[in-house]
C-alpha cells in the first residue's frame, strides 16, 4: 500500500508540474498577443492573428486532454 501511495504522489506531482507549465505557456501566448496588438502596423492581416489564436487554443486543449488522461490513470490506481 505504501508503494501505491508513493506512485500516486509521484503522478500527482508530475501532473501539477505539467499544469503549471501549461499555465505559463498560455500566459506567455496571451502576453505575445497583447504585445502584437499594441505594436501592430496597418499592414497586418487580422485573419493571421485569428489563425494563430486558434492554433494556440487547439494546442492548449490537446495538452489539457493529456493531463486529464493522466488524472484518469491516477483515479484508476486509487480505486484498485
C-alpha positions, 0 to 999 in steps of 0.5 A: 500500500505504501508503494501505491501511495508513493506512485500516486504522489509521484503522478500527482506531482508530475501532473501539477508540474505539467499544469503549471507549465501549461499555465505559463505557456498560455500566459506567455501566448496571451502576453505575445498577443497583447504585445502584437496588438499594441505594436501592430502596423496597418499592414497586418492581416487580422485573419493571421492573428485569428489563425494563430489564436486558434492554433494556440487554443487547439494546442492548449486543449490537446495538452489539457486532454493529456493531463486529464488522461493522466488524472484518469490513470491516477483515479484508476490506481486509487480505486484498485 
